[in-house]
């Protein structure tokens, strides 16, 4: 293959990262092993002041509601993107600022634009590429005090120059400990799984969700948790098996199923209560405000809002 062909193949593969997977089968490469990636939670001096004020304000709260957003922002470089990130990302920034907790995927090339209108006191540091062509693109923004932020890369992925080129990005998941009130802490996970409908894509996704389930069992035992993100799981039989196996292993419930949301896509939110903290899905809907002046979507994914009620049982 000529150098020009290699470059075009790589660019085509990277471009494919911006979209979902179409129907039909593709030739799959073997899964690639990636490594654990970690990072510290970032907060500024002003954020610490806000944190102290927030701690004081929430110290007596025994129940409340978290307005949560999960959104794939399609933040690939403009030349590789199927959307218009230069124009769209600043608009997205203004809209996600209204949420208590915003979990984003594909925050690759326009992180500065994405955070420019945010007032969340707690923000994860942007990821850097460690093993792939891109970082993991996963970031979290919270008005609640958050700590112990951790990035974890998938041990399996499928596709370098094809099959949605998942191995060109350091996909995986993140987790943080988020304090909603004094004595009320939940673990919040942000996920971006392997795309594609080929056999090795399903195999990679199955391995990824097994890895996530094992991590939850080890690091979130007995904790109330929220897991959200771009799962790349659809209604096909293979993905239904992966999802049900994951839910059975972790005790999570799908908020869409609880609230009978109707049409569900790759973007999902799961919750699990603990002995001390009860989490209850209250509201599930696609936020239709995430469009430009011509009513065109700001991303190739919808913005999913889920309101989660919480109650301290102790």
C-alpha positions as CSV (number, residue, x, y, z in Angstrom):
1,X,0.0,0.0,0.0
2,X,1.4,3.5,-0.9
3,X,2.0,6.1,1.7
4,X,-0.9,8.2,0.3
5,X,-3.2,5.2,0.7
6,X,-2.0,4.6,4.3
7,X,-2.7,8.3,5.1
8,X,-6.1,8.2,3.5
9,X,-7.0,5.0,5.3
10,X,-5.9,6.5,8.7
11,X,-7.9,9.7,8.0
12,X,-10.9,7.7,6.9
13,X,-10.7,5.6,10.1
14,X,-10.4,8.7,12.3
15,X,-13.3,10.3,10.6
16,X,-15.4,7.2,11.3
17,X,-14.8,7.7,15.0
18,X,-17.3,10.6,14.9
19,X,-20.2,8.5,13.9
20,X,-22.2,5.5,15.0
21,X,-22.0,2.1,13.4
22,X,-24.2,1.4,10.4
23,X,-26.0,-1.9,9.7
24,X,-24.0,-4.6,7.9
25,X,-20.9,-6.6,8.6
26,X,-17.3,-5.5,8.0
27,X,-14.0,-7.3,8.1
28,X,-12.6,-7.1,11.7
29,X,-9.1,-7.0,12.9
30,X,-8.1,-8.7,16.2
31,X,-8.7,-6.9,19.4
32,X,-5.7,-4.7,20.6
33,X,-4.6,-4.5,24.2
34,X,-4.4,-1.1,25.8
35,X,-3.2,-0.1,29.2
36,X,-4.5,1.6,32.4
37,X,-4.6,5.4,32.2
38,X,-4.9,7.5,35.3
39,X,-5.4,11.3,36.0
40,X,-6.0,13.5,38.9
41,X,-9.1,15.7,39.4
42,X,-8.5,19.3,38.6
43,X,-9.9,22.2,40.5
44,X,-8.8,25.9,40.5
45,X,-8.4,28.2,43.4
46,X,-11.8,29.7,42.7
47,X,-13.3,26.2,42.4
48,X,-12.0,25.5,45.9
49,X,-13.8,28.6,47.2
50,X,-17.0,27.5,45.4
51,X,-16.5,24.0,46.9
52,X,-16.3,25.3,50.4
53,X,-19.5,27.3,49.9
54,X,-21.2,24.3,48.3
55,X,-20.2,22.1,51.2
56,X,-21.7,24.6,53.6
57,X,-24.9,24.9,51.6
58,X,-25.4,21.1,51.1
59,X,-24.3,20.0,54.5
60,X,-27.8,19.5,55.9
61,X,-29.4,18.1,52.8
62,X,-30.8,14.5,53.1
63,X,-32.3,14.3,49.6
64,X,-32.3,16.0,46.3
65,X,-32.2,15.7,42.5
66,X,-29.2,15.6,40.2
67,X,-29.8,16.8,36.6
68,X,-27.4,14.7,34.6
69,X,-26.4,14.9,31.0
70,X,-24.5,12.4,28.8
71,X,-23.5,13.7,25.4
72,X,-21.2,12.6,22.6
73,X,-20.0,16.1,21.5
74,X,-18.4,15.0,18.2
75,X,-15.2,16.9,19.0
76,X,-12.9,15.6,16.2
77,X,-10.8,18.1,14.4
78,X,-12.9,20.0,11.8
79,X,-11.2,18.4,8.8
80,X,-12.1,15.0,10.1
81,X,-15.5,15.7,11.6
82,X,-18.9,15.0,10.1
83,X,-20.3,18.0,12.0
84,X,-19.1,21.6,12.4
85,X,-17.3,21.5,15.8
86,X,-15.7,25.0,15.5
87,X,-19.2,26.5,15.4
88,X,-21.1,23.9,17.4
89,X,-18.8,23.3,20.4
90,X,-19.2,26.8,21.9
91,X,-23.0,26.4,21.6
92,X,-22.8,23.1,23.3
93,X,-20.8,24.7,26.1
94,X,-23.6,27.2,26.9
95,X,-26.2,24.4,26.9
96,X,-24.4,21.9,29.2
97,X,-23.7,24.6,31.7
98,X,-27.3,24.2,32.9
99,X,-26.7,20.7,34.1
100,X,-25.5,19.7,37.6
101,X,-23.3,16.9,36.1
102,X,-22.3,16.7,32.5
103,X,-20.5,13.6,31.1
104,X,-19.1,14.1,27.6
105,X,-17.5,11.8,25.1
106,X,-15.3,12.6,22.0
107,X,-14.0,15.8,23.6
108,X,-10.9,15.5,21.5
109,X,-9.8,18.8,19.8
110,X,-12.0,21.6,21.2
111,X,-11.8,21.2,25.0
112,X,-11.0,24.9,25.5
113,X,-14.1,25.9,23.5
114,X,-16.2,23.3,25.4
115,X,-15.4,24.7,28.8
116,X,-15.4,28.4,27.9
117,X,-19.0,29.0,29.1
118,X,-19.0,26.5,32.0
119,X,-19.4,27.4,35.6
120,X,-19.0,23.9,37.1
121,X,-16.5,24.1,39.9
122,X,-15.2,20.6,39.3
123,X,-13.8,19.6,35.9
124,X,-11.7,16.7,34.8
125,X,-8.4,17.5,33.1
126,X,-8.4,16.9,29.3
127,X,-6.9,13.6,28.3
128,X,-3.8,13.2,26.3
129,X,-3.1,10.4,23.8
130,X,-1.2,7.6,25.4
131,X,-1.4,4.7,23.1
132,X,-3.8,5.6,20.3
133,X,-3.9,8.5,17.8
134,X,-6.3,10.3,20.2
135,X,-6.9,10.5,23.9
136,X,-10.1,9.0,25.4
137,X,-12.2,12.1,24.9
138,X,-14.0,11.5,28.2
139,X,-14.6,14.5,30.5
140,X,-16.8,15.2,33.5
141,X,-18.1,18.6,34.8
142,X,-19.8,18.8,38.1
143,X,-21.3,21.5,40.4
144,X,-20.8,19.0,43.3
145,X,-17.5,18.4,45.0
146,X,-15.7,15.6,43.1
147,X,-12.5,13.8,43.9
148,X,-10.4,10.7,43.0
149,X,-11.0,11.1,39.3
150,X,-9.5,8.1,37.4
151,X,-9.2,7.2,33.7
152,X,-9.1,3.6,32.8
153,X,-8.3,2.4,29.2
154,X,-10.0,-0.7,27.7
155,X,-7.8,-3.8,27.6
156,X,-9.5,-4.7,24.3
157,X,-10.5,-2.7,21.2
158,X,-11.1,-3.6,17.6
159,X,-10.0,-1.7,14.4
160,X,-7.1,0.4,13.4
161,X,-7.6,1.2,9.7
162,X,-11.1,-0.1,9.6
163,X,-14.1,-1.2,11.7
164,X,-14.5,2.3,13.0
165,X,-10.9,2.6,14.0
166,X,-11.6,2.3,17.7
167,X,-8.0,1.5,18.5
168,X,-6.8,4.9,17.3
169,X,-8.4,6.5,20.4
170,X,-7.7,5.5,24.0
171,X,-11.3,4.6,24.7
172,X,-12.3,3.4,28.1
173,X,-14.1,4.9,31.1
174,X,-13.6,7.3,33.9
175,X,-14.8,7.3,37.5
176,X,-15.0,9.9,40.3
177,X,-16.3,10.2,43.8
178,X,-19.0,12.9,43.8
179,X,-20.4,14.3,47.1
180,X,-24.0,15.4,46.8
181,X,-24.2,16.4,50.5
182,X,-22.3,15.7,53.7
183,X,-22.3,11.9,54.0
184,X,-23.8,11.3,50.6
185,X,-21.2,10.3,48.0
186,X,-21.8,8.4,44.7
187,X,-19.4,7.0,42.2
188,X,-20.1,8.4,38.7
189,X,-18.8,6.6,35.6
190,X,-18.4,7.9,32.1
191,X,-18.1,5.3,29.3
192,X,-17.3,5.1,25.6
193,X,-17.3,1.6,24.2
194,X,-16.1,0.0,21.0
195,X,-18.3,0.8,17.9
196,X,-19.2,-1.5,15.0
197,X,-21.4,-4.5,14.2
198,X,-18.8,-7.0,13.1
199,X,-18.1,-10.2,15.2
200,X,-14.8,-8.8,16.6
201,X,-16.6,-5.5,17.5
202,X,-19.1,-7.5,19.6
203,X,-16.2,-9.5,21.1
204,X,-14.4,-6.3,22.0
205,X,-17.5,-4.7,23.6
206,X,-18.2,-7.9,25.6
207,X,-14.6,-7.8,27.0
208,X,-14.9,-4.1,27.7
209,X,-18.2,-4.4,29.7
210,X,-16.8,-7.4,31.5
211,X,-13.7,-5.2,32.4
212,X,-16.0,-2.4,33.6
213,X,-18.1,-4.9,35.7
214,X,-15.0,-6.2,37.3
215,X,-13.8,-2.7,38.1
216,X,-17.1,-1.8,39.7
217,X,-17.1,-4.9,41.8
218,X,-13.6,-4.1,43.0
219,X,-13.7,-0.3,43.4
220,X,-17.4,0.5,44.0
221,X,-18.5,-2.4,46.3
222,X,-21.4,-1.3,48.4
223,X,-21.5,2.2,46.8
224,X,-24.3,4.0,45.0
225,X,-23.3,4.5,41.4
226,X,-24.2,6.1,38.2
227,X,-22.9,4.7,34.9
228,X,-23.5,6.7,31.7
229,X,-22.1,7.4,28.2
230,X,-21.9,6.2,24.7
231,X,-22.2,2.4,25.1
232,X,-22.5,1.6,21.3
233,X,-25.0,-1.1,22.4
234,X,-28.1,-1.3,20.2
235,X,-31.1,-3.6,20.1
236,X,-29.4,-6.4,18.3
237,X,-29.3,-9.8,20.1
238,X,-25.5,-9.7,20.7
239,X,-25.7,-6.3,22.3
240,X,-28.7,-7.2,24.4
241,X,-26.8,-10.2,25.8
242,X,-23.8,-7.9,26.6
243,X,-26.0,-5.4,28.3
244,X,-28.0,-7.9,30.4
245,X,-24.8,-9.7,31.5
246,X,-23.4,-6.4,32.6
247,X,-26.5,-5.4,34.5
248,X,-26.7,-8.7,36.2
249,X,-23.1,-8.6,37.2
250,X,-23.3,-5.1,38.7
251,X,-26.8,-4.7,40.0
252,X,-27.4,-1.6,37.9
253,X,-30.7,-0.8,36.4
254,X,-31.3,0.9,33.0
255,X,-33.1,4.2,33.6
256,X,-34.8,3.9,30.2
257,X,-36.4,0.7,31.2
258,X,-37.5,2.0,34.6
259,X,-39.1,5.1,33.0
260,X,-40.3,3.4,29.9
261,X,-38.6,6.0,27.7
262,X,-39.4,4.4,24.4
263,X,-36.7,4.9,21.8
264,X,-33.2,4.4,23.1
265,X,-29.9,4.7,21.2
266,X,-26.3,4.0,22.1
267,X,-26.4,6.7,24.8
268,X,-27.6,5.2,28.2
269,X,-27.7,5.9,31.9
270,X,-27.7,3.2,34.6
271,X,-28.0,3.6,38.4
272,X,-27.6,1.5,41.5
273,X,-28.6,2.3,45.0
274,X,-26.7,1.3,48.1
275,X,-27.7,0.4,51.7
276,X,-27.1,4.1,52.6
277,X,-28.1,6.0,49.5
278,X,-31.2,5.5,47.4
279,X,-31.1,6.5,43.7
280,X,-34.3,6.9,41.8
281,X,-34.7,7.7,38.1
282,X,-37.2,10.6,37.8
283,X,-36.9,11.9,34.3
284,X,-35.5,10.6,30.9
285,X,-35.6,12.6,27.7
286,X,-33.6,13.9,24.7
287,X,-32.8,17.5,25.2
288,X,-34.0,19.1,22.0
289,X,-32.2,22.4,22.6
290,X,-28.9,21.0,21.3
291,X,-29.4,22.3,17.8
292,X,-28.1,25.3,15.8
293,X,-30.1,28.2,14.4
294,X,-31.3,26.1,11.5
295,X,-32.5,23.3,13.8
296,X,-29.6,21.1,12.8
297,X,-28.2,18.9,15.6
298,X,-24.9,20.1,17.2
299,X,-23.6,16.5,17.2
300,X,-24.3,13.2,15.5
301,X,-25.6,12.0,18.9
302,X,-28.6,13.3,20.8
303,X,-28.1,14.9,24.2
304,X,-29.6,12.6,26.9
305,X,-30.9,14.2,30.1
306,X,-31.7,11.9,33.1
307,X,-32.8,13.4,36.4
308,X,-31.8,11.1,39.3
309,X,-33.4,11.6,42.7
310,X,-31.2,10.7,45.7
311,X,-32.0,10.1,49.4
312,X,-29.7,9.5,52.3
313,X,-31.2,6.5,54.2
314,X,-29.0,7.0,57.3
